[in-house]
Amino acid sequence: MSKRMRINRSAIAGSVMVLPYLVLLLLFGIAPIVIAFVTSLQPSMVTPNGGFENYIYSVTEFRFWPAVINVLTFLGIYLPAMMIVVVGISLLLDNIKPKLNLPLRLSYIVPAALTGSLSVLIWYIMLEPSLSPYRDLLHGLGLTESGQIWRTGNLAFIFVMMAFFTGAGNWIVVQYGSLQSIPDDILEAAKIDGASQTQIAFRIKLPLISKYLVYMAVLVFAAGLQIFVEPQLISGSVFPGLAADWSLNQLSYTFAFASNNLSSAAALSILLLVFCAIAAVFVVFKTDFFEKPKKRLK
């Protein structure tokens, strides 16, 4: 078989494998974005002129900037916590023998199986002084009533705990897998040169998995920016009104289903998409995410 035929077959095989993804991307990615953008320019009862008036209304509405502050506060705690703890535990797992770290990896995945609603219920029980299995500890800290914990100023920290313990496990397993891709001969050479485990971790392992860390940072940031389930369930069922319109996605939901202003809801969603895209592009291109491996000299 000629080299050209092998290349053609590889190209056909690759295209067939990518085609289902492209179809799904078109149907559930690009098409909804186009529909949302068209909707964001249409008139509504609140914005009869339509067009970019919907965007102006979204960012000048009195609940917009408080929601921005809430989400940025949440991200300021959530993103560093995820990166530091996930990377730290992944590095520790990498130094444990495979037979011993398998049960640990499984234990990290279990919390990820919890849905948002179940996570809210669990954390409500854990933080409710009259129901919590840690009630003695809470009482010892002077927390005897739910109002002392479930208050506006504490919501960002509470939502961080809910999101962190639900999502960290998956990322620990992912980053542990990325560490397994590092060739053993590189690590052995570092040990022979006298490098300590700490030096190997920070000077060899982390630089070699930097692309995976960038990928994680982008997805965690995007997920945190779109926080919705936790504040919506707390505000809608457990403590009515406590976290009403707390996040930007909640505000978009309110525009669409409470204010009969689907156009402004779509406009706010497009603004979130643009902000996420700009942040992701900035992070990706400011790192070596797309850097090709250098060819060895012959």
Secondary structure, DSSP 8 states (H G I E B T S, - for coil): --HHHHHHHHHHHHHHHHHHHHHHHIIIIIHHHHHHHHHHTS--SS-TT-TTHHHHHHHHSTTHHHHHHHHHHHHHHHHHHHHHHHHHHHHHHHTS-HHHHHHHHHHHHGGGGS-HHHHHHHHHHHH-TTT-TTHHHHHHTT--SHHHHSSGGGHHHHHHHHHHHHHHHHHHHHHHHHHHTS-HHHHHHHHHTT--HHHHIIIIIHHHTHHHHHHHHHHHHHHHHT--HHHHHIIIIISTTTTTT-SHHHHHHHHHHTSS-HHHHHHHHHHHHHHHHHHHHHHHHTTTTT--------
